[in-house]
Amino acid sequence: MTAGEPRVHVLHENAEWLDPFRRALDAEGVPFEEWDLVEGAIDLASEPPAGVFWSRISASSHTRGHRHSKDYARAVLSWLEAHGRRTVNGRRVLELEVSKVAQLAALRAAGIDVPRTVAVVGAGGVIAAAAGFPAPFVIKHNQGGKGLSVQRIDDHADLPAALAAAEPPVDGITLVQEYVRPAQPFITRVEIVGGELVYAITADTEHGGFQLCPADACAVDPVTGAFLVPPGATSAPVAGQSLFALRESRPGEGFAHPIVADYLAFTRAHGIEVAGIEFIETADGRVVTYDVNTNTNYNADVEAVAPRSAPRALARYLGGLLSS
């Protein structure tokens, strides 16, 4: 953590996700420095450096062995904000990122439809809570990431074995959730930067299952380099065929949908400046929002055809804050 000329400070715990942003910040001429929050120290009596601090701490950090990065980020962001530093997706937003309960409660309070969900602390109550849901239903961790903890349970009799085989949730909270059946085999993700819609994408649930992280690094095993078959996929991914596509209401006209205005109001209300928010259009006519990603990643295939670049839009936004 260094002093010097004001710059954008990128707080993260996963360097593999940063390449598109490094290129965009360089292209826009925005000076930046990376802060890896896997380990480190802060002197609470010291003055933070000048600049803008952009948090990219993820709810999935513990799945990469970075169990304490979320708590370290809380400490760093508290220190920065106590000194009046400008944070983007700061301390308050981090709490939404790392808790699906917090996300769903906030979305519901804003009048946005979400899946019926019961949050259970400890393993013992999951089976009892699930008895109130018709099969199929879903179980997932409150602190998830990349869909790795999500399981569809087609028969209540299968639940004990599924729980026994699963990793315990890092915060002890398991969600039991209604299974939301899509009208078509995709979800939609709305990308927002600085209070504006950048674009929307679709993600193929038939081949992508529950693991719909758009970053290229999410598609391969980090150890073997093998192409992953995502959990919940009903068909194996096809080599060379992207799970993600630009969604436009009409070609060249962007994505026009009433939910966008709701999301823009929601992000303003909660101080979320960068987000990818996901929803499902259901077989019974609902529009159900189920995830708010505040450390959003962008897909290279979508970027190649999108009318504007999301990383470049973000770099320009951060640069504007830096110069203001």
C-alpha positions as CSV (number, residue, x, y, z in Angstrom):
1,M,0.0,0.0,0.0
2,T,2.0,2.9,-1.3
3,A,1.7,6.7,-1.4
4,G,2.2,8.9,-4.4
5,E,0.1,10.5,-7.1
6,P,-3.7,9.8,-7.0
7,R,-4.7,6.7,-8.8
8,V,-7.3,4.0,-9.0
9,H,-6.5,1.3,-6.4
10,V,-8.0,-2.1,-7.4
11,L,-8.8,-4.2,-4.3
12,H,-9.0,-7.9,-5.2
13,E,-8.1,-11.5,-4.3
14,N,-8.1,-13.1,-7.7
15,A,-5.6,-11.7,-10.3
16,E,-6.9,-14.1,-13.0
17,W,-10.0,-11.9,-13.3
18,L,-8.2,-8.7,-13.8
19,D,-6.7,-8.8,-17.4
20,P,-9.7,-7.2,-19.2
21,F,-9.7,-4.4,-16.6
22,R,-5.9,-3.9,-16.8
23,R,-6.2,-3.5,-20.6
24,A,-9.1,-1.1,-20.3
25,L,-7.5,1.1,-17.7
26,D,-4.3,1.3,-19.7
27,A,-6.3,2.1,-22.9
28,E,-8.1,4.9,-21.1
29,G,-4.9,6.3,-19.6
30,V,-6.1,5.7,-16.0
31,P,-3.2,5.2,-13.6
32,F,-3.9,2.2,-11.3
33,E,-2.4,0.0,-8.7
34,E,-3.5,-3.5,-7.5
35,W,-4.0,-4.4,-3.9
36,D,-4.1,-8.1,-3.4
37,L,-6.1,-8.8,-0.2
38,V,-5.2,-12.4,0.2
39,E,-2.9,-11.3,3.1
40,G,-1.3,-8.1,4.3
41,A,-1.4,-5.5,7.1
42,I,-2.8,-2.0,7.7
43,D,-1.6,0.5,10.2
44,L,-4.9,2.0,11.4
45,A,-3.0,5.2,12.5
46,S,-1.7,5.7,9.0
47,E,-3.2,7.8,6.2
48,P,-4.3,5.9,3.1
49,P,-2.9,7.0,-0.2
50,A,-4.8,9.4,-2.4
51,G,-7.1,8.1,-5.1
52,V,-10.2,6.0,-5.8
53,F,-10.6,2.6,-4.3
54,W,-12.5,0.0,-6.3
55,S,-13.5,-3.2,-4.5
56,R,-13.6,-6.5,-6.5
57,I,-13.8,-8.8,-3.5
58,S,-15.9,-11.8,-4.3
59,A,-18.3,-14.0,-2.3
60,S,-16.5,-16.9,-3.9
61,S,-13.0,-16.0,-2.5
62,H,-13.1,-18.9,0.0
63,T,-13.4,-21.4,-2.9
64,R,-9.9,-20.3,-4.0
65,G,-8.4,-20.8,-0.6
66,H,-8.8,-17.2,0.4
67,R,-11.0,-17.7,3.3
68,H,-10.1,-14.5,5.1
69,S,-10.1,-12.1,2.2
70,K,-13.7,-11.0,2.8
71,D,-12.9,-10.1,6.4
72,Y,-9.6,-8.4,5.5
73,A,-11.6,-6.4,2.8
74,R,-14.0,-5.3,5.5
75,A,-11.1,-4.0,7.6
76,V,-9.5,-2.2,4.7
77,L,-12.7,-0.6,3.5
78,S,-13.6,0.5,7.0
79,W,-10.1,2.1,7.3
80,L,-10.4,3.8,3.9
81,E,-13.9,5.2,4.5
82,A,-13.0,6.4,8.0
83,H,-10.4,8.5,6.3
84,G,-12.9,9.9,3.7
85,R,-11.5,8.0,0.7
86,R,-13.7,7.5,-2.3
87,T,-14.6,3.8,-2.6
88,V,-16.5,2.2,-5.4
89,N,-18.6,-0.8,-4.3
90,G,-17.4,0.0,-0.8
91,R,-18.0,-1.5,2.7
92,R,-21.8,-1.4,2.5
93,V,-21.9,-3.0,-0.9
94,L,-19.5,-5.7,0.2
95,E,-22.1,-7.0,2.6
96,L,-24.6,-7.5,-0.2
97,E,-21.9,-9.2,-2.3
98,V,-21.2,-11.8,0.4
99,S,-24.8,-12.6,1.4
100,K,-27.6,-13.9,-0.8
101,V,-29.9,-13.4,2.2
102,A,-29.0,-9.7,2.2
103,Q,-29.5,-9.5,-1.6
104,L,-32.8,-11.2,-1.6
105,A,-34.2,-9.2,1.4
106,A,-33.1,-5.9,-0.2
107,L,-34.6,-6.9,-3.6
108,R,-37.9,-8.0,-2.0
109,A,-38.0,-4.7,-0.1
110,A,-37.6,-2.8,-3.4
111,G,-40.6,-4.7,-4.8
112,I,-38.6,-6.9,-7.1
113,D,-39.8,-10.5,-7.4
114,V,-37.3,-13.1,-5.9
115,P,-37.5,-16.8,-5.4
116,R,-39.2,-18.0,-2.2
117,T,-36.3,-18.8,0.1
118,V,-35.8,-20.1,3.6
119,A,-32.4,-19.5,5.2
120,V,-31.3,-22.2,7.6
121,V,-28.4,-22.0,10.1
122,G,-26.8,-25.4,10.7
123,A,-27.4,-28.6,8.8
124,G,-30.1,-29.9,11.1
125,G,-32.9,-27.7,9.9
126,V,-32.5,-28.0,6.2
127,I,-34.6,-31.2,5.8
128,A,-37.4,-29.7,7.9
129,A,-37.3,-26.4,5.9
130,A,-37.3,-28.3,2.6
131,A,-40.5,-30.2,3.6
132,G,-42.4,-26.9,2.9
133,F,-41.2,-26.8,-0.7
134,P,-42.6,-29.0,-3.6
135,A,-39.9,-30.9,-5.5
136,P,-37.9,-30.0,-7.4
137,F,-36.3,-27.4,-5.2
138,V,-32.8,-25.9,-4.8
139,I,-30.3,-25.8,-2.0
140,K,-27.3,-23.4,-2.1
141,H,-24.9,-21.6,0.2
142,N,-25.6,-18.1,1.4
143,Q,-22.0,-17.3,0.5
144,G,-21.6,-19.0,-2.9
145,G,-19.9,-18.2,-6.1
146,K,-19.9,-19.5,-9.6
147,G,-22.9,-21.7,-8.8
148,L,-20.6,-24.3,-7.1
149,S,-22.8,-24.9,-4.1
150,V,-26.1,-25.0,-6.0
151,Q,-28.0,-28.4,-6.2
152,R,-31.4,-29.1,-7.6
153,I,-33.2,-31.7,-5.6
154,D,-35.8,-33.6,-7.5
155,D,-37.0,-35.8,-4.7
156,H,-37.1,-35.1,-0.9
157,A,-35.7,-38.6,-0.3
158,D,-32.5,-37.5,-2.1
159,L,-31.8,-34.5,0.2
160,P,-30.0,-36.3,3.1
161,A,-27.4,-37.8,0.8
162,A,-27.0,-34.5,-1.0
163,L,-26.3,-32.7,2.3
164,A,-23.9,-35.4,3.4
165,A,-21.9,-35.2,0.2
166,A,-21.8,-31.4,0.1
167,E,-19.2,-29.0,1.5
168,P,-20.6,-27.2,4.5
169,P,-21.4,-23.5,3.9
170,V,-18.5,-21.2,5.0
171,D,-20.8,-19.0,7.1
172,G,-23.1,-21.9,8.3
173,I,-26.1,-20.7,6.3
174,T,-27.9,-22.9,3.7
175,L,-30.7,-21.6,1.5
176,V,-33.6,-23.7,0.6
177,Q,-35.2,-22.2,-2.4
178,E,-38.0,-22.8,-4.9
179,Y,-36.9,-24.1,-8.2
180,V,-37.7,-21.4,-10.8
181,R,-38.5,-23.1,-14.1
182,P,-37.4,-20.9,-17.1
183,A,-39.6,-20.4,-20.1
184,Q,-36.4,-20.8,-22.3
185,P,-33.1,-22.4,-21.3
186,F,-31.3,-19.2,-20.4
187,I,-31.0,-16.5,-17.7
188,T,-30.4,-12.8,-18.4
189,R,-27.7,-10.8,-16.8
190,V,-28.0,-7.0,-16.8
191,E,-24.6,-5.1,-16.6
192,I,-24.7,-1.7,-14.9
193,V,-21.8,0.8,-14.5
194,G,-22.1,4.1,-12.8
195,G,-25.9,4.1,-12.8
196,E,-26.3,3.3,-16.5
197,L,-27.1,0.1,-18.4
198,V,-24.1,-1.1,-20.4
199,Y,-25.7,-4.1,-22.0
200,A,-27.5,-7.4,-21.2
201,I,-26.4,-10.9,-21.9
202,T,-28.0,-14.3,-21.9
203,A,-26.3,-17.3,-20.3
204,D,-27.2,-20.8,-21.5
205,T,-28.5,-22.9,-18.6
206,E,-28.8,-26.1,-20.7
207,H,-25.1,-26.3,-21.2
208,G,-24.0,-24.0,-18.4
209,G,-26.2,-25.3,-15.5
210,F,-25.8,-23.2,-12.4
211,Q,-22.2,-22.2,-13.1
212,L,-22.7,-19.0,-15.2
213,C,-19.7,-16.9,-14.3
214,P,-18.9,-15.1,-17.6
215,A,-15.2,-14.8,-17.1
216,D,-13.1,-16.9,-19.4
217,A,-11.1,-18.2,-16.4
218,C,-14.3,-19.8,-15.0
219,A,-14.6,-22.2,-17.9
220,V,-11.5,-24.3,-17.2
221,D,-10.1,-26.2,-14.3
222,P,-7.4,-24.0,-12.8
223,V,-5.2,-27.1,-12.1
224,T,-5.7,-29.3,-15.2
225,G,-6.8,-26.7,-17.7
226,A,-9.6,-29.1,-18.8
227,F,-12.9,-27.6,-20.0
228,L,-15.4,-27.9,-17.1
229,V,-18.9,-29.5,-17.3
230,P,-20.8,-27.1,-15.0
231,P,-23.0,-28.4,-12.2
232,G,-26.7,-28.6,-13.2
233,A,-26.0,-28.7,-16.9
234,T,-28.4,-31.0,-18.8
235,S,-26.0,-31.2,-21.8
236,A,-22.2,-31.0,-21.9
237,P,-20.8,-27.7,-23.1
238,V,-19.8,-27.7,-26.8
239,A,-16.1,-26.8,-27.5
240,G,-16.0,-23.5,-29.3
241,Q,-19.6,-22.6,-28.5
242,S,-20.0,-19.8,-26.0
243,L,-22.5,-20.1,-23.2
244,F,-23.0,-16.3,-23.4
245,A,-24.6,-14.0,-26.0
246,L,-25.6,-10.3,-26.2
247,R,-29.3,-9.8,-25.6
248,E,-31.0,-7.0,-27.4
249,S,-34.7,-6.3,-27.7
250,R,-34.0,-5.4,-31.4
251,P,-30.7,-5.7,-33.2
252,G,-28.6,-2.6,-32.5
253,E,-31.2,-1.1,-30.1
254,G,-29.9,-2.5,-26.8
255,F,-32.0,-4.2,-24.1
256,A,-35.4,-2.5,-23.3
257,H,-37.2,-4.2,-20.4
258,P,-39.1,-2.7,-17.5
259,I,-36.8,-4.6,-15.0
260,V,-33.9,-2.4,-16.1
261,A,-35.4,0.7,-14.5
262,D,-36.0,-1.3,-11.3
263,Y,-32.4,-2.4,-11.2
264,L,-31.1,1.2,-11.8
265,A,-33.2,2.4,-8.9
266,F,-32.1,-0.5,-6.7
267,T,-28.4,0.1,-7.4
268,R,-28.8,3.8,-6.7
269,A,-30.6,3.1,-3.4
270,H,-27.8,0.8,-2.2
271,G,-24.8,2.7,-3.5
272,I,-23.9,-0.1,-6.0
273,E,-21.9,1.4,-8.8
274,V,-20.8,-1.7,-10.7
275,A,-23.1,-4.7,-10.9
276,G,-24.3,-7.7,-12.9
277,I,-27.9,-8.6,-11.9
278,E,-29.4,-11.9,-13.0
279,F,-33.0,-12.8,-13.6
280,I,-35.1,-15.6,-15.0
281,E,-38.2,-15.2,-17.2
282,T,-40.3,-18.2,-15.9
283,A,-42.6,-20.6,-17.6
284,D,-45.5,-19.2,-15.6
285,G,-44.8,-15.6,-16.6
286,R,-42.8,-14.2,-13.7
287,V,-39.6,-12.2,-13.9
288,V,-37.6,-13.5,-11.0
289,T,-34.3,-11.9,-9.8
290,Y,-32.0,-14.2,-8.0
291,D,-28.5,-12.8,-7.9
292,V,-26.7,-9.5,-7.5
293,N,-23.0,-9.6,-8.5
294,T,-21.0,-6.6,-7.4
295,N,-17.7,-7.9,-8.6
296,T,-19.0,-8.6,-12.1
297,N,-16.9,-10.1,-14.9
298,Y,-17.4,-9.6,-18.6
299,N,-17.3,-12.3,-21.3
300,A,-14.9,-12.0,-24.2
301,D,-17.4,-13.3,-26.8
302,V,-20.0,-10.8,-25.8
303,E,-17.4,-8.0,-25.8
304,A,-16.5,-8.8,-29.4
305,V,-20.0,-8.0,-30.6
306,A,-21.3,-5.5,-28.0
307,P,-22.0,-1.9,-29.1
308,R,-19.6,-0.7,-26.4
309,S,-17.1,-2.3,-24.1
310,A,-18.1,-2.8,-20.5
311,P,-14.5,-2.8,-19.2
312,R,-13.8,0.4,-21.1
313,A,-17.0,2.0,-19.7
314,L,-15.9,1.0,-16.2
315,A,-12.4,2.4,-16.8
316,R,-13.8,5.7,-18.0
317,Y,-16.1,5.9,-15.0
318,L,-13.2,5.3,-12.6
319,G,-11.1,7.8,-14.5
320,G,-13.8,10.3,-14.2
321,L,-14.0,9.8,-10.4
322,L,-10.3,10.1,-10.2
323,S,-10.2,13.5,-12.0
324,S,-13.2,15.0,-10.2
